[in-house]
Amino acid sequence: MKINLIVVGKLKERFLVEGVAEYAKRLQKFARLEVREVPECRTVEEEGQKILSLVPKDSWLCVLDVSGVELTSEDFAKKIAALNLGGVSNLTFAIGGAFGLSEELKSAASFRLSLSKMTLTHQMARLVLVEQIYRAFKINRNEPYHW
């Protein structure tokens, strides 16, 4: 499975860089992860267009959105497993910048996911998402980590 992570901005804090790198390394056993960063723009519309231009044509697109669906880790794992069983082998997750997502990007998404009702920086959301993707693969393989 190929997982694309398209994000606005670069990670600035060392602990976030190291955390994302650690989970990306762990994910290598299960999927190929490609992280693509787009620069912060003046408007969410510009950011949305840049993100959409990087989404592979055959990819299932999930955007992180404060008003999206909240899932448990188990339900997130089931969603990934169901997509895989349904023949989807290319997943793209998009994280907008500090001001959110354009309507165009939200409309293009197959799924809108909320990580929490709490507010997270988009940089922290990247770490949480990569960890949850790794956790989902461990859950789906019944391997220790989740409990």
N, CA, C and O atoms as a GROMACS GRO file, in nm:
protein
  588
    1MET      N    1   0.085  -0.118   0.000
    1MET     CA    2   0.000   0.000   0.000
    1MET      C    3   0.089   0.124   0.000
    1MET      O    4   0.196   0.126   0.062
    2LYS      N    5   0.044   0.225  -0.070
    2LYS     CA    6   0.116   0.353  -0.075
    2LYS      C    7   0.034   0.456   0.001
    2LYS      O    8  -0.087   0.469  -0.019
    3ILE      N    9   0.101   0.528   0.088
    3ILE     CA   10   0.036   0.634   0.164
    3ILE      C   11   0.107   0.765   0.135
    3ILE      O   12   0.227   0.779   0.156
    4ASN      N   13   0.029   0.860   0.087
    4ASN     CA   14   0.079   0.994   0.060
    4ASN      C   15   0.029   1.086   0.171
    4ASN      O   16  -0.088   1.082   0.208
    5LEU      N   17   0.119   1.165   0.223
    5LEU     CA   18   0.081   1.264   0.322
    5LEU      C   19   0.120   1.400   0.264
    5LEU      O   20   0.238   1.430   0.246
    6ILE      N   21   0.018   1.481   0.236
    6ILE     CA   22   0.042   1.613   0.178
    6ILE      C   23   0.005   1.716   0.285
    6ILE      O   24  -0.108   1.719   0.335
    7VAL      N   25   0.102   1.798   0.319
    7VAL     CA   26   0.084   1.889   0.432
    7VAL      C   27   0.128   2.030   0.395
    7VAL      O   28   0.213   2.051   0.309
    8VAL      N   29   0.068   2.127   0.463
    8VAL     CA   30   0.107   2.266   0.444
    8VAL      C   31   0.214   2.298   0.548
    8VAL      O   32   0.196   2.276   0.668
    9GLY      N   33   0.325   2.350   0.501
    9GLY     CA   34   0.432   2.394   0.590
    9GLY      C   35   0.530   2.284   0.627
    9GLY      O   36   0.505   2.165   0.605
   10LYS      N   37   0.640   2.327   0.684
   10LYS     CA   38   0.744   2.235   0.728
   10LYS      C   39   0.735   2.218   0.879
   10LYS      O   40   0.688   2.306   0.950
   11LEU      N   41   0.780   2.102   0.927
   11LEU     CA   42   0.789   2.082   1.071
   11LEU      C   43   0.902   2.169   1.124
   11LEU      O   44   1.011   2.173   1.066
   12LYS      N   45   0.876   2.238   1.233
   12LYS     CA   46   0.976   2.330   1.286
   12LYS      C   47   1.039   2.280   1.416
   12LYS      O   48   1.157   2.303   1.441
   13GLU      N   49   0.961   2.213   1.496
   13GLU     CA   50   1.010   2.166   1.626
   13GLU      C   51   1.082   2.033   1.611
   13GLU      O   52   1.034   1.942   1.544
   14ARG      N   53   1.198   2.022   1.675
   14ARG     CA   54   1.279   1.900   1.664
   14ARG      C   55   1.204   1.776   1.711
   14ARG      O   56   1.212   1.670   1.648
   15PHE      N   57   1.130   1.788   1.822
   15PHE     CA   58   1.060   1.671   1.874
   15PHE      C   59   0.954   1.620   1.776
   15PHE      O   60   0.928   1.500   1.770
   16LEU      N   61   0.894   1.709   1.700
   16LEU     CA   62   0.796   1.667   1.599
   16LEU      C   63   0.865   1.601   1.481
   16LEU      O   64   0.819   1.498   1.431
   17VAL      N   65   0.976   1.658   1.437
   17VAL     CA   66   1.053   1.599   1.326
   17VAL      C   67   1.095   1.457   1.364
   17VAL      O   68   1.079   1.364   1.284
   18GLU      N   69   1.148   1.441   1.485
   18GLU     CA   70   1.194   1.309   1.529
   18GLU      C   71   1.078   1.211   1.546
   18GLU      O   72   1.090   1.094   1.510
   19GLY      N   73   0.966   1.259   1.598
   19GLY     CA   74   0.849   1.172   1.616
   19GLY      C   75   0.793   1.122   1.484
   19GLY      O   76   0.765   1.004   1.469
   20VAL      N   77   0.776   1.212   1.389
   20VAL     CA   78   0.726   1.174   1.257
   20VAL      C   79   0.824   1.078   1.190
   20VAL      O   80   0.782   0.979   1.129
   21ALA      N   81   0.953   1.105   1.202
   21ALA     CA   82   1.055   1.018   1.141
   21ALA      C   83   1.049   0.878   1.202
   21ALA      O   84   1.064   0.778   1.130
   22GLU      N   85   1.029   0.870   1.332
   22GLU     CA   86   1.022   0.739   1.398
   22GLU      C   87   0.904   0.657   1.347
   22GLU      O   88   0.920   0.540   1.314
   23TYR      N   89   0.787   0.717   1.341
   23TYR     CA   90   0.669   0.642   1.295
   23TYR      C   91   0.675   0.614   1.145
   23TYR      O   92   0.626   0.511   1.100
   24ALA      N   93   0.735   0.703   1.069
   24ALA     CA   94   0.754   0.677   0.925
   24ALA      C   95   0.845   0.556   0.906
   24ALA      O   96   0.820   0.472   0.819
   25LYS      N   97   0.948   0.547   0.988
   25LYS     CA   98   1.040   0.432   0.982
   25LYS      C   99   0.965   0.303   1.017
   25LYS      O  100   0.981   0.202   0.949
   26ARG      N  101   0.885   0.306   1.121
   26ARG     CA  102   0.808   0.188   1.162
   26ARG      C  103   0.708   0.146   1.055
   26ARG      O  104   0.684   0.027   1.035
   27LEU      N  105   0.652   0.244   0.987
   27LEU     CA  106   0.552   0.215   0.883
   27LEU      C  107   0.610   0.142   0.762
   27LEU      O  108   0.536   0.077   0.689
   28GLN      N  109   0.740   0.153   0.742
   28GLN     CA  110   0.803   0.093   0.623
   28GLN      C  111   0.774  -0.055   0.609
   28GLN      O  112   0.774  -0.107   0.497
   29LYS      N  113   0.749  -0.125   0.719
   29LYS     CA  114   0.718  -0.268   0.713
   29LYS      C  115   0.582  -0.294   0.649
   29LYS      O  116   0.556  -0.404   0.599
   30PHE      N  117   0.495  -0.194   0.650
   30PHE     CA  118   0.357  -0.214   0.608
   30PHE      C  119   0.318  -0.138   0.482
   30PHE      O  120   0.235  -0.184   0.404
   31ALA      N  121   0.378  -0.023   0.462
   31ALA     CA  122   0.337   0.065   0.351
   31ALA      C  123   0.451   0.159   0.315
   31ALA      O  124   0.543   0.182   0.394
   32ARG      N  125   0.443   0.212   0.194
   32ARG     CA  126   0.538   0.316   0.153
   32ARG      C  127   0.475   0.451   0.184
   32ARG      O  128   0.366   0.483   0.136
   33LEU      N  129   0.543   0.528   0.265
   33LEU     CA  130   0.494   0.660   0.303
   33LEU      C  131   0.574   0.767   0.229
   33LEU      O  132   0.697   0.767   0.232
   34GLU      N  133   0.502   0.856   0.164
   34GLU     CA  134   0.567   0.971   0.099
   34GLU      C  135   0.505   1.098   0.156
   34GLU      O  136   0.384   1.117   0.150
   35VAL      N  137   0.590   1.183   0.212
   35VAL     CA  138   0.544   1.310   0.268
   35VAL      C  139   0.582   1.422   0.172
   35VAL      O  140   0.698   1.435   0.132
   36ARG      N  141   0.482   1.501   0.136
   36ARG     CA  142   0.506   1.616   0.047
   36ARG      C  143   0.456   1.741   0.118
   36ARG      O  144   0.343   1.747   0.165
   37GLU      N  145   0.543   1.839   0.125
   37GLU     CA  146   0.510   1.964   0.192
   37GLU      C  147   0.486   2.073   0.088
   37GLU      O  148   0.562   2.088  -0.008
   38VAL      N  149   0.379   2.148   0.110
   38VAL     CA  150   0.354   2.264   0.024
   38VAL      C  151   0.374   2.389   0.110
   38VAL      O  152   0.346   2.386   0.230
   39PRO      N  153   0.421   2.496   0.051
   39PRO     CA  154   0.445   2.617   0.130
   39PRO      C  155   0.314   2.680   0.177
   39PRO      O  156   0.210   2.668   0.113
   40GLU      N  157   0.323   2.749   0.290
   40GLU     CA  158   0.207   2.824   0.338
   40GLU      C  159   0.178   2.935   0.237
   40GLU      O  160   0.269   3.000   0.186
   41CYS      N  161   0.050   2.956   0.210
   41CYS     CA  162   0.009   3.056   0.111
   41CYS      C  163  -0.072   3.165   0.180
   41CYS      O  164  -0.103   3.157   0.299
   42ARG      N  165  -0.106   3.266   0.103
   42ARG     CA  166  -0.186   3.376   0.158
   42ARG      C  167  -0.330   3.335   0.186
   42ARG      O  168  -0.394   3.391   0.274
   43THR      N  169  -0.381   3.238   0.110
   43THR     CA  170  -0.520   3.196   0.127
   43THR      C  171  -0.531   3.044   0.134
   43THR      O  172  -0.445   2.972   0.082
   44VAL      N  173  -0.637   2.996   0.197
   44VAL     CA  174  -0.661   2.852   0.201
   44VAL      C  175  -0.695   2.800   0.061
   44VAL      O  176  -0.671   2.683   0.031
   45GLU      N  177  -0.750   2.886  -0.023
   45GLU     CA  178  -0.781   2.845  -0.161
   45GLU      C  179  -0.653   2.810  -0.237
   45GLU      O  180  -0.648   2.709  -0.308
   46GLU      N  181  -0.551   2.893  -0.221
   46GLU     CA  182  -0.422   2.864  -0.287
   46GLU      C  183  -0.362   2.735  -0.233
   46GLU      O  184  -0.315   2.651  -0.309
   47GLU      N  185  -0.366   2.720  -0.101
   47GLU     CA  186  -0.312   2.598  -0.041
   47GLU      C  187  -0.388   2.476  -0.090
   47GLU      O  188  -0.328   2.373  -0.122
   48GLY      N  189  -0.520   2.488  -0.098
   48GLY     CA  190  -0.602   2.378  -0.146
   48GLY      C  191  -0.568   2.337  -0.288
   48GLY      O  192  -0.559   2.218  -0.319
   49GLN      N  193  -0.547   2.436  -0.374
   49GLN     CA  194  -0.510   2.405  -0.513
   49GLN      C  195  -0.375   2.336  -0.520
   49GLN      O  196  -0.356   2.243  -0.599
   50LYS      N  197  -0.280   2.381  -0.438
   50LYS     CA  198  -0.148   2.318  -0.438
   50LYS      C  199  -0.157   2.173  -0.388
   50LYS      O  200  -0.093   2.084  -0.443
   51ILE      N  201  -0.236   2.152  -0.284
   51ILE     CA  202  -0.254   2.016  -0.232
   51ILE      C  203  -0.319   1.928  -0.339
   51ILE      O  204  -0.270   1.818  -0.367
   52LEU      N  205  -0.427   1.975  -0.398
   52LEU     CA  206  -0.498   1.895  -0.499
   52LEU      C  207  -0.409   1.861  -0.618
   52LEU      O  208  -0.424   1.754  -0.677
   53SER      N  209  -0.318   1.950  -0.652
   53SER     CA  210  -0.229   1.922  -0.766
   53SER      C  211  -0.132   1.808  -0.737
   53SER      O  212  -0.075   1.750  -0.829
   54LEU      N  213  -0.115   1.774  -0.610
   54LEU     CA  214  -0.022   1.667  -0.572
   54LEU      C  215  -0.090   1.534  -0.542
   54LEU      O  216  -0.023   1.433  -0.520
   55VAL      N  217  -0.223   1.534  -0.541
   55VAL     CA  218  -0.296   1.409  -0.512
   55VAL      C  219  -0.292   1.320  -0.635
   55VAL      O  220  -0.337   1.360  -0.742
   56PRO      N  221  -0.238   1.198  -0.622
   56PRO     CA  222  -0.237   1.107  -0.737
   56PRO      C  223  -0.379   1.078  -0.785
   56PRO      O  224  -0.472   1.070  -0.705
   57LYS      N  225  -0.395   1.062  -0.915
   57LYS     CA  226  -0.528   1.044  -0.976
   57LYS      C  227  -0.602   0.922  -0.921
   57LYS      O  228  -0.724   0.925  -0.906
   58ASP      N  229  -0.528   0.815  -0.892
   58ASP     CA  230  -0.592   0.690  -0.848
   58ASP      C  231  -0.603   0.679  -0.696
   58ASP      O  232  -0.630   0.571  -0.644
   59SER      N  233  -0.582   0.789  -0.626
   59SER     CA  234  -0.575   0.784  -0.480
   59SER      C  235  -0.707   0.818  -0.413
   59SER      O  236  -0.783   0.902  -0.461
   60TRP      N  237  -0.732   0.752  -0.301
   60TRP     CA  238  -0.843   0.784  -0.211
   60TRP      C  239  -0.795   0.900  -0.125
   60TRP      O  240  -0.690   0.891  -0.062
   61LEU      N  241  -0.871   1.008  -0.120
   61LEU     CA  242  -0.829   1.129  -0.049
   61LEU      C  243  -0.906   1.148   0.080
   61LEU      O  244  -1.029   1.151   0.082
   62CYS      N  245  -0.831   1.162   0.188
   62CYS     CA  246  -0.887   1.194   0.320
   62CYS      C  247  -0.826   1.326   0.365
   62CYS      O  248  -0.703   1.340   0.367
   63VAL      N  249  -0.909   1.421   0.402
   63VAL     CA  250  -0.858   1.547   0.456
   63VAL      C  251  -0.885   1.552   0.606
   63VAL      O  252  -0.988   1.504   0.654
   64LEU      N  253  -0.792   1.610   0.679
   64LEU     CA  254  -0.814   1.632   0.821
   64LEU      C  255  -0.890   1.762   0.837
   64LEU      O  256  -0.846   1.867   0.790
   65ASP      N  257  -1.003   1.752   0.903
   65ASP     CA  258  -1.095   1.865   0.911
   65ASP      C  259  -1.158   1.866   1.049
   65ASP      O  260  -1.208   1.764   1.096
   66VAL      N  261  -1.156   1.980   1.114
   66VAL     CA  262  -1.211   1.992   1.248
   66VAL      C  263  -1.358   1.948   1.254
   66VAL      O  264  -1.404   1.901   1.358
   67SER      N  265  -1.431   1.962   1.145
   67SER     CA  266  -1.572   1.920   1.143
   67SER      C  267  -1.591   1.783   1.078
   67SER      O  268  -1.703   1.745   1.043
   68GLY      N  269  -1.482   1.710   1.063
   68GLY     CA  270  -1.490   1.576   1.004
   68GLY      C  271  -1.539   1.472   1.104
   68GLY      O  272  -1.579   1.506   1.216
   69VAL      N  273  -1.535   1.348   1.063
   69VAL     CA  274  -1.580   1.235   1.145
   69VAL      C  275  -1.470   1.196   1.242
   69VAL      O  276  -1.354   1.180   1.203
   70GLU      N  277  -1.506   1.179   1.368
   70GLU     CA  278  -1.410   1.128   1.466
   70GLU      C  279  -1.422   0.976   1.469
   70GLU      O  280  -1.533   0.922   1.474
   71LEU      N  281  -1.310   0.908   1.468
   71LEU     CA  282  -1.307   0.762   1.472
   71LEU      C  283  -1.219   0.716   1.588
   71LEU      O  284  -1.124   0.784   1.626
   72THR      N  285  -1.252   0.600   1.643
   72THR     CA  286  -1.160   0.537   1.736
   72THR      C  287  -1.044   0.481   1.655
   72THR      O  288  -1.052   0.471   1.533
   73SER      N  289  -0.937   0.445   1.722
   73SER     CA  290  -0.824   0.383   1.652
   73SER      C  291  -0.867   0.254   1.583
   73SER      O  292  -0.823   0.225   1.472
   74GLU      N  293  -0.954   0.178   1.649
   74GLU     CA  294  -1.002   0.053   1.591
   74GLU      C  295  -1.085   0.079   1.465
   74GLU      O  296  -1.070   0.008   1.365
   75ASP      N  297  -1.172   0.179   1.470
   75ASP     CA  298  -1.254   0.210   1.352
   75ASP      C  299  -1.170   0.266   1.238
   75ASP      O  300  -1.199   0.241   1.121
   76PHE      N  301  -1.067   0.341   1.271
   76PHE     CA  302  -0.975   0.391   1.169
   76PHE      C  303  -0.903   0.273   1.102
   76PHE      O  304  -0.887   0.270   0.980
   77ALA      N  305  -0.861   0.177   1.183
   77ALA     CA  306  -0.796   0.057   1.129
   77ALA      C  307  -0.893  -0.020   1.038
   77ALA      O  308  -0.853  -0.067   0.932
   78LYS      N  309  -1.018  -0.032   1.080
   78LYS     CA  310  -1.118  -0.101   0.997
   78LYS      C  311  -1.138  -0.028   0.864
   78LYS      O  312  -1.154  -0.091   0.759
   79LYS      N  313  -1.137   0.104   0.868
   79LYS     CA  314  -1.155   0.183   0.745
   79LYS      C  315  -1.040   0.155   0.648
   79LYS      O  316  -1.063   0.133   0.529
   80ILE      N  317  -0.918   0.155   0.698
   80ILE     CA  318  -0.802   0.127   0.613
   80ILE      C  319  -0.809  -0.015   0.559
   80ILE      O  320  -0.779  -0.039   0.442
   81ALA      N  321  -0.847  -0.111   0.644
   81ALA     CA  322  -0.858  -0.250   0.600
   81ALA      C  323  -0.966  -0.265   0.493
   81ALA      O  324  -0.946  -0.336   0.394
   82ALA      N  325  -1.080  -0.199   0.512
   82ALA     CA  326  -1.189  -0.207   0.414
   82ALA      C  327  -1.147  -0.147   0.280
   82ALA      O  328  -1.180  -0.201   0.175
   83LEU      N  329  -1.076  -0.037   0.284
   83LEU     CA  330  -1.028   0.024   0.160
   83LEU      C  331  -0.934  -0.071   0.088
   83LEU      O  332  -0.943  -0.089  -0.034
   84ASN      N  333  -0.844  -0.132   0.163
   84ASN     CA  334  -0.748  -0.227   0.106
   84ASN      C  335  -0.821  -0.346   0.045
   84ASN      O  336  -0.789  -0.389  -0.066
   85LEU      N  337  -0.918  -0.400   0.117
   85LEU     CA  338  -0.997  -0.514   0.065
   85LEU      C  339  -1.078  -0.474  -0.057
   85LEU      O  340  -1.105  -0.556  -0.145
   86GLY      N  341  -1.117  -0.348  -0.064
   86GLY     CA  342  -1.192  -0.296  -0.178
   86GLY      C  343  -1.106  -0.263  -0.298
   86GLY      O  344  -1.155  -0.213  -0.399
   87GLY      N  345  -0.977  -0.290  -0.287
   87GLY     CA  346  -0.888  -0.268  -0.400
   87GLY      C  347  -0.817  -0.134  -0.402
   87GLY      O  348  -0.746  -0.103  -0.498
   88VAL      N  349  -0.835  -0.055  -0.298
   88VAL     CA  350  -0.766   0.074  -0.292
   88VAL      C  351  -0.626   0.051  -0.238
   88VAL      O  352  -0.608   0.000  -0.126
   89SER      N  353  -0.527   0.087  -0.316
   89SER     CA  354  -0.389   0.065  -0.272
   89SER      C  355  -0.310   0.195  -0.259
   89SER      O  356  -0.191   0.194  -0.229
   90ASN      N  357  -0.378   0.307  -0.282
   90ASN     CA  358  -0.312   0.436  -0.275
   90ASN      C  359  -0.399   0.531  -0.193
   90ASN      O  360  -0.508   0.570  -0.236
   91LEU      N  361  -0.352   0.566  -0.074
   91LEU     CA  362  -0.425   0.656   0.015
   91LEU      C  363  -0.352   0.788   0.026
   91LEU      O  364  -0.229   0.791   0.035
   92THR      N  365  -0.426   0.896   0.024
   92THR     CA  366  -0.367   1.028   0.045
   92THR      C  367  -0.438   1.096   0.161
   92THR      O  368  -0.561   1.103   0.166
   93PHE      N  369  -0.358   1.144   0.254
   93PHE     CA  370  -0.409   1.222   0.367
   93PHE      C  371  -0.355   1.363   0.351
   93PHE      O  372  -0.236   1.383   0.326
   94ALA      N  373  -0.443   1.461   0.366
   94ALA     CA  374  -0.404   1.602   0.350
   94ALA      C  375  -0.431   1.678   0.479
   94ALA      O  376  -0.538   1.667   0.539
   95ILE      N  377  -0.331   1.755   0.520
   95ILE     CA  378  -0.344   1.840   0.637
   95ILE      C  379  -0.322   1.984   0.592
   95ILE      O  380  -0.216   2.018   0.539
   96GLY      N  381  -0.422   2.066   0.614
   96GLY     CA  382  -0.412   2.206   0.575
   96GLY      C  383  -0.326   2.286   0.671
   96GLY      O  384  -0.268   2.230   0.765
   97GLY      N  385  -0.318   2.413   0.647
   97GLY     CA  386  -0.239   2.501   0.730
   97GLY      C  387  -0.317   2.552   0.850
   97GLY      O  388  -0.421   2.498   0.887
   98ALA      N  389  -0.265   2.656   0.911
   98ALA     CA  390  -0.321   2.711   1.033
   98ALA      C  391  -0.465   2.760   1.017
   98ALA      O  392  -0.540   2.766   1.115
   99PHE      N  393  -0.505   2.794   0.895
   99PHE     CA  394  -0.639   2.848   0.874
   99PHE      C  395  -0.736   2.748   0.813
   99PHE      O  396  -0.845   2.785   0.769
  100GLY      N  397  -0.697   2.620   0.810
  100GLY     CA  398  -0.789   2.517   0.766
  100GLY      C  399  -0.777   2.482   0.620
  100GLY      O  400  -0.671   2.494   0.558
  101LEU      N  401  -0.890   2.437   0.564
  101LEU     CA  402  -0.896   2.382   0.429
  101LEU      C  403  -0.992   2.462   0.342
  101LEU      O  404  -1.090   2.518   0.390
  102SER      N  405  -0.963   2.466   0.214
  102SER     CA  406  -1.055   2.531   0.120
  102SER      C  407  -1.177   2.442   0.098
  102SER      O  408  -1.171   2.320   0.117
  103GLU      N  409  -1.286   2.503   0.059
  103GLU     CA  410  -1.408   2.426   0.029
  103GLU      C  411  -1.383   2.332  -0.088
  103GLU      O  412  -1.436   2.221  -0.091
  104GLU      N  413  -1.304   2.376  -0.184
  104GLU     CA  414  -1.271   2.292  -0.300
  104GLU      C  415  -1.201   2.163  -0.256
  104GLU      O  416  -1.232   2.055  -0.305
  105LEU      N  417  -1.107   2.175  -0.164
  105LEU     CA  418  -1.035   2.058  -0.114
  105LEU      C  419  -1.128   1.968  -0.034
  105LEU      O  420  -1.124   1.845  -0.049
  106LYS      N  421  -1.210   2.026   0.051
  106LYS     CA  422  -1.306   1.946   0.129
  106LYS      C  423  -1.400   1.870   0.036
  106LYS      O  424  -1.430   1.753   0.060
  107SER      N  425  -1.447   1.936  -0.068
  107SER     CA  426  -1.540   1.872  -0.162
  107SER      C  427  -1.476   1.760  -0.241
  107SER      O  428  -1.542   1.663  -0.278
  108ALA      N  429  -1.346   1.772  -0.267
  108ALA     CA  430  -1.276   1.670  -0.345
  108ALA      C  431  -1.245   1.545  -0.263
  108ALA      O  432  -1.215   1.439  -0.319
  109ALA      N  433  -1.253   1.557  -0.132
  109ALA     CA  434  -1.214   1.446  -0.044
  109ALA      C  435  -1.317   1.334  -0.045
  109ALA      O  436  -1.438   1.358  -0.053
  110SER      N  437  -1.268   1.212  -0.036
  110SER     CA  438  -1.354   1.095  -0.019
  110SER      C  439  -1.400   1.084   0.126
  110SER      O  440  -1.505   1.026   0.155
  111PHE      N  441  -1.321   1.140   0.216
  111PHE     CA  442  -1.350   1.128   0.359
  111PHE      C  443  -1.289   1.248   0.431
  111PHE      O  444  -1.180   1.294   0.398
  112ARG      N  445  -1.363   1.297   0.532
  112ARG     CA  446  -1.313   1.406   0.616
  112ARG      C  447  -1.299   1.352   0.757
  112ARG      O  448  -1.397   1.310   0.819
  113LEU      N  449  -1.177   1.355   0.809
  113LEU     CA  450  -1.144   1.297   0.939
  113LEU      C  451  -1.108   1.406   1.038
  113LEU      O  452  -1.033   1.498   1.006
  114SER      N  453  -1.162   1.394   1.158
  114SER     CA  454  -1.122   1.482   1.268
  114SER      C  455  -1.044   1.397   1.368
  114SER      O  456  -1.092   1.292   1.411
  115LEU      N  457  -0.926   1.442   1.404
  115LEU     CA  458  -0.846   1.368   1.502
  115LEU      C  459  -0.896   1.388   1.644
  115LEU      O  460  -0.876   1.301   1.729
  116SER      N  461  -0.960   1.501   1.670
  116SER     CA  462  -1.005   1.531   1.805
  116SER      C  463  -1.092   1.656   1.802
  116SER      O  464  -1.084   1.737   1.710
  117LYS      N  465  -1.175   1.669   1.905
  117LYS     CA  466  -1.249   1.794   1.920
  117LYS      C  467  -1.158   1.904   1.974
  117LYS      O  468  -1.189   2.022   1.964
  118MET      N  469  -1.045   1.862   2.031
  118MET     CA  470  -0.947   1.960   2.077
  118MET      C  471  -0.874   2.020   1.957
  118MET      O  472  -0.863   1.956   1.853
  119THR      N  473  -0.827   2.140   1.973
  119THR     CA  474  -0.750   2.204   1.866
  119THR      C  475  -0.605   2.159   1.874
  119THR      O  476  -0.542   2.164   1.979
  120LEU      N  477  -0.553   2.114   1.760
  120LEU     CA  478  -0.412   2.076   1.748
  120LEU      C  479  -0.348   2.167   1.644
  120LEU      O  480  -0.414   2.210   1.549
  121THR      N  481  -0.221   2.197   1.661
  121THR     CA  482  -0.151   2.267   1.554
  121THR      C  483  -0.145   2.171   1.435
  121THR      O  484  -0.149   2.050   1.453
  122HIS      N  485  -0.134   2.225   1.314
  122HIS     CA  486  -0.126   2.136   1.199
  122HIS      C  487   0.002   2.054   1.204
  122HIS      O  488   0.008   1.945   1.146
  123GLN      N  489   0.105   2.105   1.271
  123GLN     CA  490   0.228   2.027   1.285
  123GLN      C  491   0.209   1.910   1.380
  123GLN      O  492   0.257   1.800   1.353
  124MET      N  493   0.140   1.933   1.491
  124MET     CA  494   0.112   1.824   1.586
  124MET      C  495   0.018   1.723   1.523
  124MET      O  496   0.032   1.602   1.546
  125ALA      N  497  -0.077   1.769   1.443
  125ALA     CA  498  -0.169   1.678   1.375
  125ALA      C  499  -0.094   1.582   1.285
  125ALA      O  500  -0.134   1.466   1.271
  126ARG      N  501   0.014   1.627   1.225
  126ARG     CA  502   0.094   1.539   1.138
  126ARG      C  503   0.150   1.422   1.219
  126ARG      O  504   0.142   1.307   1.176
  127LEU      N  505   0.205   1.451   1.336
  127LEU     CA  506   0.260   1.345   1.421
  127LEU      C  507   0.150   1.249   1.465
  127LEU      O  508   0.167   1.127   1.458
  128VAL      N  509   0.039   1.302   1.511
  128VAL     CA  510  -0.071   1.217   1.558
  128VAL      C  511  -0.122   1.130   1.444
  128VAL      O  512  -0.147   1.011   1.464
  129LEU      N  513  -0.139   1.186   1.326
  129LEU     CA  514  -0.189   1.109   1.212
  129LEU      C  515  -0.094   0.996   1.174
  129LEU      O  516  -0.138   0.883   1.153
  130VAL      N  517   0.035   1.025   1.163
  130VAL     CA  518   0.130   0.920   1.124
  130VAL      C  519   0.132   0.809   1.228
  130VAL      O  520   0.141   0.691   1.193
  131GLU      N  521   0.124   0.846   1.356
  131GLU     CA  522   0.118   0.743   1.461
  131GLU      C  523  -0.008   0.660   1.447
  131GLU      O  524  -0.003   0.538   1.462
  132GLN      N  525  -0.121   0.722   1.420
  132GLN     CA  526  -0.247   0.649   1.407
  132GLN      C  527  -0.248   0.559   1.283
  132GLN      O  528  -0.307   0.451   1.287
  133ILE      N  529  -0.184   0.600   1.177
  133ILE     CA  530  -0.173   0.513   1.059
  133ILE      C  531  -0.090   0.390   1.095
  133ILE      O  532  -0.128   0.278   1.061
  134TYR      N  533   0.022   0.411   1.163
  134TYR     CA  534   0.104   0.298   1.208
  134TYR      C  535   0.022   0.207   1.300
  134TYR      O  536   0.024   0.085   1.284
  135ARG      N  537  -0.048   0.265   1.396
  135ARG     CA  538  -0.130   0.188   1.490
  135ARG      C  539  -0.235   0.106   1.413
  135ARG      O  540  -0.261  -0.009   1.448
  136ALA      N  541  -0.294   0.165   1.311
  136ALA     CA  542  -0.396   0.094   1.232
  136ALA      C  543  -0.339  -0.032   1.168
  136ALA      O  544  -0.404  -0.137   1.170
  137PHE      N  545  -0.220  -0.022   1.113
  137PHE     CA  546  -0.158  -0.141   1.053
  137PHE      C  547  -0.128  -0.247   1.158
  137PHE      O  548  -0.146  -0.366   1.132
  138LYS      N  549  -0.085  -0.206   1.276
  138LYS     CA  550  -0.058  -0.301   1.384
  138LYS      C  551  -0.188  -0.368   1.430
  138LYS      O  552  -0.192  -0.489   1.453
  139ILE      N  553  -0.294  -0.290   1.442
  139ILE     CA  554  -0.424  -0.345   1.480
  139ILE      C  555  -0.470  -0.446   1.376
  139ILE      O  556  -0.514  -0.556   1.410
  140ASN      N  557  -0.462  -0.409   1.249
  140ASN     CA  558  -0.509  -0.496   1.141
  140ASN      C  559  -0.430  -0.625   1.130
  140ASN      O  560  -0.480  -0.724   1.075
  141ARG      N  561  -0.310  -0.627   1.181
  141ARG     CA  562  -0.227  -0.748   1.178
  141ARG      C  563  -0.228  -0.821   1.312
  141ARG      O  564  -0.154  -0.918   1.332
  142ASN      N  565  -0.311  -0.774   1.404
  142ASN     CA  566  -0.318  -0.833   1.538
  142ASN      C  567  -0.181  -0.842   1.604
  142ASN      O  568  -0.151  -0.938   1.674
  143GLU      N  569  -0.099  -0.742   1.582
  143GLU     CA  570   0.034  -0.737   1.642
  143GLU      C  571   0.031  -0.649   1.766
  143GLU      O  572  -0.046  -0.552   1.773
  144PRO      N  573   0.114  -0.682   1.864
  144PRO     CA  574   0.115  -0.600   1.986
  144PRO      C  575   0.161  -0.457   1.957
  144PRO      O  576   0.253  -0.435   1.878
  145TYR      N  577   0.098  -0.365   2.019
  145TYR     CA  578   0.131  -0.223   2.018
  145TYR      C  579   0.010  -0.147   2.070
  145TYR      O  580   0.024  -0.055   2.151
  146HIS      N  581  -0.106  -0.185   2.023
  146HIS     CA  582  -0.227  -0.110   2.056
  146HIS      C  583  -0.261  -0.119   2.204
  146HIS      O  584  -0.304  -0.020   2.263
  147TRP      N  585  -0.244  -0.234   2.264
  147TRP     CA  586  -0.280  -0.249   2.405
  147TRP      C  587  -0.159  -0.272   2.488
  147TRP      O  588  -0.169  -0.287   2.610
   0.00000   0.00000   0.00000
